[in-house]
Amino acid sequence: MILLTLQSVNKSFGVNTVLKDVSLTLQSGSRMGLVGVNGSGKSTLFRLISGAMEPDSGTISLAKGTRVGVLTQDADIRSDLTIQQELERVFEPVRELERKMRAMEVEMAEKHGDPEAFEQLSRAYARLVDRFEDAGGYEWPSRIQGVLAGLGFARGREDQPANQLSGGEKTRLCLARLLLTQPDLLMLDEPTNHLDLSSVEWLEETLKKYRGTVLVISHDRYFLNSVCDCMAELSMRHLTQYEGNYDRFAVQRQAAIERQLKEYKLQQAEIARQEAIIARFRMYNREKSIRAAESREKKLEKLERIEKPVDEHKVRFSFEARRRSGDDVLFAKELSMGFEGRALFEHFNLHLRAGDRVALIGANGVGKTTLLNILVGKLQPDSGSVVYGSNVDLGYYDQLQSGLHPEKDVLNELWDDFPRLELDRVRSVLALFLFTGDDVYQQVATLSGGERGRVALAKLMLKKDNFLLLDEPTNHLDMDSREVLEDALDDFDGTILTVSHDRYFINRVANRVIEMRPDGVREYLGNYDDYLAKKRLETAGEEALANAGKTRTQLDKERKRERLRQESAKQLQRRLEQAERAIADAEARISEMEARMGDPEIYRDSDAAQALARDHRDAKAALDALYEEWAALEEAAAEE
């Protein structure tokens, strides 16, 4: 079923056309990734689909009754509520049902002397209980706890006021609220921002199992590969749809660009040939030749011109080191750090050799950025030492770009750090990072996050250091810029230590992954995929440890019992009979409870009535479980 359709949608802001003749079809249950360079109109398209903005022309159609939920980068949090209260708002209709149930129980107790009224109330109460159960009335508290844990909120923070959360935490809380709401169309704008790796992995698994439809804007290519089954790209005001995840999209897009470029060149050659013929006809200056020239000109005017495919502006740069460092680059020994009596990390040890390319990962709050600040000398550790090798030139990319000066313009931000460069050289470097013309006179304070990142990378490139410390270098960069950065680092012959949540970036850049924990570090050779594979092996090894200490005879006996359980038809038959007896007993208990629920006297005591309702619910759940077990045994017995 088609859930969403856009037909010939156009949107402009003044003379600036953002979307031109955009069409889109989204099937129910799909998981679509929306990509495009910064400023291509992705957020505008989101606002149009959600109804927050109207198109200039064209139509946007949603299937009847579709509930839409949108996560934006601007956290909408009611600051007077706690974290728990913010999420409980999602379940207000269910909680209202529960309040009605409690009120009805009191009313039933009061109507025990009127059998007819009591019977009507009993039927209404039963319907209300069914609605309450269908709405997940008994599940919502555990769902809240599960989402909070999955998105990295530590247990015990539920009563913290929302206004005490950081901007990133507020965005996470908005995401938690949206996932609990479960809209039919879930629209997410950069949902992996502010999440650590474990939370991103949890979100990926949640979205893959999500019952509705997902439309997501993301620069996280690993995330798009994992979650999405189709892609859409906004480029040069137009939208193109593709089947498959990000990797398949990248291959198809490149093939489409090459095909369009070939068609463009062929058409341009034919246009040039026709124009040459027209010029010759006009040179003859005869009536017949002029008519022929005019006829060809009319055909050319009607010709539908193929647009030249151009890659939208890309950053183009490379890193090089002005000299080679010694073989040993860095020794960090027994580093520890804490704030206000709380330990961030301890027993951190690291040895880097020339040419190492190390990615540092770990949960949010474990101290990764703090560690980099210790390594560059901005902070002093509580204990431990940092020693650099010979000829080490240290270059640091700060994700907050705190080294930039807000009051300067872009040109002087670069030129003041490298005063020996000629003006033309400074401007040519800035042009590599897409600052051309009057762009170089923009004040740093007015730049976007991606633009400030490009200025910081330009300065880092000019320094020509042989040891790069990079703190979240792909943040705020669009996908094309990230790929260019990866290519530049791939060609770099120095040493790299990077903190990053970008798993695609880690796969491209790292040959070693260090997992940072509060009590120390674990090192893994290889990139992020290698790290994941080894983590899975570790998990499997922990399960194997459950058998540690058992003799071979004991293990053989356990395996024999497992085979008997699987192979013995008699045993299966006995278990079937036991299950059937248990079902009969459970049904008898439920019948007894329902008889008591029909007795008006029970409702004289509200607490007793509530306890009976809970026991009845639990008994029905137990009966459902028994039926599931019985069905599984029946299936196994049939296979015998």
N, C-alpha and C positions, 0 to 999 in steps of 0.2 A: 504494500500500500504506500502511495506517495503521501508523505507527511507535510512537506514544504515545497512550494514552487515559486520561483521568481521569474518574471518574464519582462525582458526589455526594460530593466530598471535603470534610471538615470538619476544622478545626484550631483549637484554643483553647489559650491559656496562662492557666491559672487561670480567672478570670471574663471574661477578654478574648478574645472570638471574633475570630480573624484571617481565617479562610477559612470560608465558609458555602455548602454545596451547590455546590462548584466543579466544573464539568465542562469538559473540553478534549479536542479531537481534533487531532493533529498528523500530517500526511501525510509520508511519507518524501521527502526532497529539499526540503522547505519551509524557508523562512527566516522565522521568526516573531519579531517584536519584542514584548516584554512591558513594558507601561508602567503607571504608576499613581503616585499621590502618595507621598512618603516615608512609610514606615510602613504602607503598604497591604497588605504581605504578599508582595512579589515574591521576596525572598530566602528567605522561609519556603517558598514554592512550589518554588523551586529545590531546597532541601534535601529536600523530600518526593519530588520526581521523581528526584533522584540517589540516594535511599535513605539519606541521612544522618539522616533523621527519619521517623517513622511518623505517618500521619494518625490522627485520633481515630476516623473512620469514612469509608466510601467506599473505592473501589479505584483503584489506579494500575497500569496494564498497559503493559509495553514489549514490542515484537516480540521473539521468541525470538532469543537470540544478540546482541542490541544492545549495543554497547560505548558507554559514556557517559563523556564527559570534561567536567569542570567547571572553569571559571576563577572563583575567588572574589576578594574584595577583600583577603583575608589571604594573602600570598605564602608558599607552602610551598617553601622552598629549603633544601637541605642545605648548610650554610655551609662544610663542610670540602672542598667540591669547587669546581673552577674553572667558569667559564661553559661552556667546551667540554665538560667532563666531565658537567655537569648535562644537557646536551642529548644527549651520547653515550649516556646511560642509556636513552634512548628506543629506541635501536637495539641494545641488548644482545642480543636474540635473533638478530639478523642477524650481529652480531660473534661470537656463539657458533657460528653456522653456519660462519663463516670459520675459526674455530679448529679445528673438526671437519675442514674441508677440508684444512687444513695437516697435521693429524695423520694423516688418511687418505693423503695424499700420501707421508708418511714410511712408513706401513704398506705401501703399494703397492710402494715401492722395496725393502722388506724381503722381500716375497712374490714377487719376480720369478722365483724358481725354482720356484714352485708355480702352474702355469698355471690350475688350477681355482680356487684361492683368489684369484689375481690377477683372473680374469674376474669373480668375484663382487664383489670390491672395486671394479673398474672400473665395473660397473653401478651400485653404490651411490654411487660418487663422482659419476657423471653425474647421478644423481637429486639429489644434494646440491647440485651446481652449479646445476641448474635451480631448486631452491628458493631458493638464494642470490640468483640473478638476479631471480626473481619478487618476492622481498622487497625489491628495490632495493639489493642489497648493494654495487653499484658507484656508487650515486647518493647515499647518505646524507651523505657529507662535504660535497658541494656543496649539498644541501638545508639543512644546518645553516647554512652560510655565507649562503645566500639569505634565510633567515628572520631571521638576526641583522641583516643589512643592511637588510631591509625594516622591521624594528622599531626601527631607529635605533641599533644597537650598532656603533660604529666598528671598522673592521678593526684587529686588533692587540690587542683587549681579551679575546680568547678565553681567555687564561691568567690573567685576573684572578680572584682568589677571589670567590666569590659573596657572602661575608659583608662585602665591601667595597662592595657595591652599595647604592644608596639604596632606600627602600621602593618608589618608582615603578619603578625599574629591576628590582627583584625581581619585581614584578607583570608587567613586560614579559617577563622571562625565563620566568616561568610560562606566559605566553601562547605564547611561542616553543615551549616544550616540548609544549604541548597541540596546537598546529598540526602539529608533526612527528609526534605520535602518531596523528592523523587518526581520532578515534573516530566511530562511526556517528551519535551524537547529541552535538553540540558545544554546551555550555551556557556562555554567557559573561555574567558580571555586570560591567557597565560596562567593556568592553574598551578603549574609547578614552581612558579616564583615563590620564594620564602619557604619551600619545603626541603627537608633534608632527604638523602637518598632513600632511606627506609620508608619515609612517608610518600615519596614519589612512587616507589614500587607498590605500596599499598593502594594508592590511588589508581595506578594502572590496572591492578587486579579488580578493583571495584568497578571501574568503567567498563572493563571487558565483560563483566557479568551484569552490567546495568540493563534493566528491562526496557528502558526507553531509548530515545535517539540522542546522539551526542554530536554537537558541533563545537569544535575547539580551535582557538587560535593559540599557537605555541611556536616558540623557537627551539624547543627541545626535540631534536630529531630522533633521539632514542625513544622518547615517549611516543612520538607520532608513529614510529615503526611498530611499537608494542601494541598500541591501542587502536589505530585507525585502519579501516578497510577501504577507505576512499579518500581522495584529496581534492582540494580546489585551490587554485592559485590566482591571486589578483596581481595583474601586471599591466602597466600602461593603460589603466582604467578599465581593462577588460578582465573577465573571469573565465578560466578554463578548468573543467573537471577531469579527474583521472581516477582510474580504478587502482586499488592496492595501497600499500603503506608508503612512507616517505621515500624509501630506497627505490621502489618501483616508479614512483612519481618522478624522481630525479632522472632516471633512465629515459622514461617516456618524454619528459620535458625536453631533454637534450636532443632526442631524436626528432621531436616536433620542431625545435628551433632550426636544426640542420635541414629538415625537409622544407620549411618555410623559406629559409635562406636560399636554397637551391631554386625554389619556385620564383622567388623575388628576382634573382639574378637572370633567370630565363626570361621573365617578363620584361625586365629592364632592357635586356638585349633586343627583344622584339620591339619595344617602344622606340629604342634608338634607331632600329632599322626602318621602322615606319616613318619616323621623323626625318630621316635622311631621304627617303623616297619623296615625302611631301616637299622637302626643300628643293629637290631636283625638279619636281613638277612645277613648282612656282618659278624656278629659274627659266623654264621654257616660256612662261608668260603668254601662254595661249589659252583660249577659252576652254578647250577640252582638258588640257592639263590642269588648269586652275580648278575646274569642276572635280577632277579626280583628286586633287590635293584636298579640297574642301570635304569631299566624301570620306577620305581617310582621317581627316581631322575630327569629324563627327564621331567616327568609330572609336578614335582614341579617347575622346571626351567621355564616351559612354563606358569605356573599359573600367571594370572594377579593379582598382589598384591594390596590389598586395603590399601590405606594410612591411618595411624592412625590419626583421627581428633583431632587436638590440637588447643586450643584457642591460637592465637598468643599472644605474651608476653603482660600481663596485669599488670598494677600497682596494688599492693595489700597493703592496709594500713588501719588504723583506727585512729580516734581521741578519746582521753580521757582527762578528766580534773583532775589535781592533787588535787583539792579541790573544794568545792561547794561555789558559790558566795551567797551574800545576796539576798533576794527576789527582791529588786530593783537594777537593773543593771546600768541604764543610765537615766539621765534627761538632755535633750537638750531643752533650753528655748529661744524662740525669736531670733534664730540665723539669721544673715544676712551677706552677703558677696558680694563684688563687686571688679572689677578691672578696673583701668583707667577710673573711673567715670561711669562705666556701672555696674548696679546691676545684679548679678547672681541669687540670691534668697534672700528672706526675710521672716520673720515670720515663721521660721522653728521650729516646736515643736515636740518632740518625747520622749516617756516614754517607756523604755524596762524593762520587768520583767524577772526573771530567767526562762529559758526554752523557751522564745520567739524565733521564727524563722521568721525573717522579710526580705522581698525582697523590695529593694528600686528601683523604676523604674522612668522613665521620659525621656523627649526629650534630644538629644545630646546638650550639652552646657548649661544645666540647673544647673550644678554644683554638680553632684552626687559624683564624685571623690574628688572634692574640699571639700565637706562636710565630707567625710571620713578622709581626711587629717586634718580637724579641730578636728574631734572626737579623732584622735590619737595624737593630739598635734603638728603636723607638721606645721600647720597654725593657726593664730589667727583670729577669726571672727571680722567683723566690729562692731558687737554688739551681745549681747546674752551671754549665759553661758552654759558650759558643766560640769555636776557633775556625778561622778561615785559612785555606791553603795559600800558596804563593800565587801572585799575579791574578788574584780573583777580583774582577770588576763587577760590582753588584748593581743590577737594575731591578727596580721594584715597581710593579703595577698595582696601585691601590684601587680596590673596587669602588671606594667612595670618592676617588679623585681629589683627596684632600690637599694634594700638592699644587692644585691649580688655583689661580688667583681670580676670584669672581669679578674684580673691578677692571681687569685687563681685557683687551680685545684678543681675538685668536692669534693675530699676527704677532703681537708683542709678547703674548704668553710663550710662544716658541722662540722668538728672536732674542728675548732677554736672557734665555738660558743658553743660547748659542750665538753670542754677539759677533763672533768672527765670520759667520756666514754672510754671504752677500744676500741682498734683498730678493733677488731673483731665485736663489737657491731655497730660501725660506718659503717663498710662495710656491715653488714647484713641489716642495715636500708637502705643503698643506694641500696642494691640488691632488696629490696621491690619496689623501684622506678626505677628498670631496669638498674641500673648502676652496672655492674659486671666486673670482670677481670680488664683489663687495662682501661676500661671506666672511672674508678674513677680518673684517672690521666689526663683526658681531662681538658683543660683550660675553665673556665666559659665563656670567651669571644667567644669561638668557638662553643658553644652549640646553638641548635635551640630554637625557642620560647617555644616549648613543653617541651624540656629537661630542660630549665631554670625554667619553671613552676613546673616541678617535683622536682627539687632541693629545690625550695621555699616551696613546700608542705611538703617535708621531714623535713625541719627545723621547720615548723609550727607544725607538728605532735609531734616532740620531745619536744617542749615547754610545751605541756599539759596545755594550757590556757583554761579558762572556758567561755570566751567571744571572739568569732571569728568575725572579720570584714573582709569581703572578697570582693575584687574589681575585678569583672569579672573573677572568678576562673576557668571557663571552657574554656576560650580563649586558643587556641593553643593545647588543649587536644583532642585526638581522642575520638571516641564515647565510646569505651570500658573503657577508663580511666575516662571519664565523669560519666559513670554508677557506677564505683567503688567509685569515689568521692561522688556521691549521696548516695550510700550505707553507706559510712563512716560517712557522716553528718547525715544520718537517725538514726544511732546508737549513735550519740554524745548526751550527756545529758546536755550540756551547752547551751549557748545563741548564736544566730547567727544573724548578720545583713549583708546582701549581696547586692551589686549592680550587676545586671546581665541583659543582653539582652536575655539570654537563657531561653525561656519560658518553655521548657520541664524540665529544671533544677529547675525553680521556682515552677512548679507543684509538683515536687518530694520533695522539701526542705521546702517551705514556708508555714506557717499557717496564715500569714498576709502580705498584699501587701500595700506599701505606694507609692502613686503617687506624685512625687515631681514636683512642679510648681514654676514659678518665685515668685508668691505671697503667697506661703505656701504649705501645703500638704493636701492630701485626703487619708484617711485610709480605707481599705477594708479587712474584715475578709475572710480567706480562701486562696486558691492558685491562680494561674493565670487564670484558667478557671472560678473560682468563681468571680474574678475581672472583667473579660470580661462580664459575665452574668449581673453583677450589673451595669456595664457601659451601657449596652444595655437598662436596665430598666430605668436608668437615662435619656437616650436619649428619650425613650418613654414618660417619665414624662415631659420632656421639650416640647414635642409636645402637651401633654395634657394641659400644661399651656397656650397654645394659646386660649383655651376656658375659661380660668380663668376670672372671673368677669361677665360672662354672666348668666342671669337668667335661671331657668329651662324652662320657656316659650320660651325664645329665642333659647335655644338648641333644644327644641322639634320642633320649626318651621324649624330650619335648617335641622334636620333629616327628617322632612316631605317633604321638598323641594328635598332632596336627593332621597327619595323613589319615588317621582313623576318623577324626572328626569330618574330614572331607569325603572319605570313601565309604563309611559305614552306613548302609541303607537302614539298618535296624536302629542305629543311633538317631538318624534323622527322623525316623518314624516316632521314636520315643519323644524327641523334642517337639515334634508336631502335636502329639497328644498332650504334652505338658502345656504347650501354648494354647491349645483349644480349651483345656480346663481353666487356665488363667483368664482367658477371654470370657468364659462363662461366669467365673467368679466376679470379674470386673463389671460385667453387665448387670449382675445381680446387685452389686453395691450401688451402681448408678441408679437402678430402678428404685432402690430403697431411698436414696437421697432425693429423687424426684418426687417420691411419695411424701417425704417430709416437707419438701418445698411447696407442696400443695396444701399443707396444713397452715391455716391462718395464724395459729398460735406462735409459729416460729418467728413471725414478723413483729411480735411484741418486743422482742429483743433485737435491736438493730445489729449489734455486734455478732450475735449468733447467726443472724440471717446472712451477713456478709461472709462469715466463716464457712457457712454451708455452701454459699455460692462459689467460694474459692475451692473448697473440697470437690464440689461437683465439676468445676472446670478442670482441676488437676486429674480427677478420675477419668474424664473424657480424653484428656491428653494421653494418659497412660494407656487407655484402651486403644487409641489410635496407634500408639507405638507397638502394642501387642499385635494388632492387625498387620502392621508392616512386617514385624518379625515372622508372623505366621505365613504371610505371602512369600517372603524370602525362603522360608523352609519348604513351602510347597513347591516353589520353583526348583530348589536344589533336589528335592525328592523326585520330581518329574524327570530331571536329567539323569538320575540313577537308573 
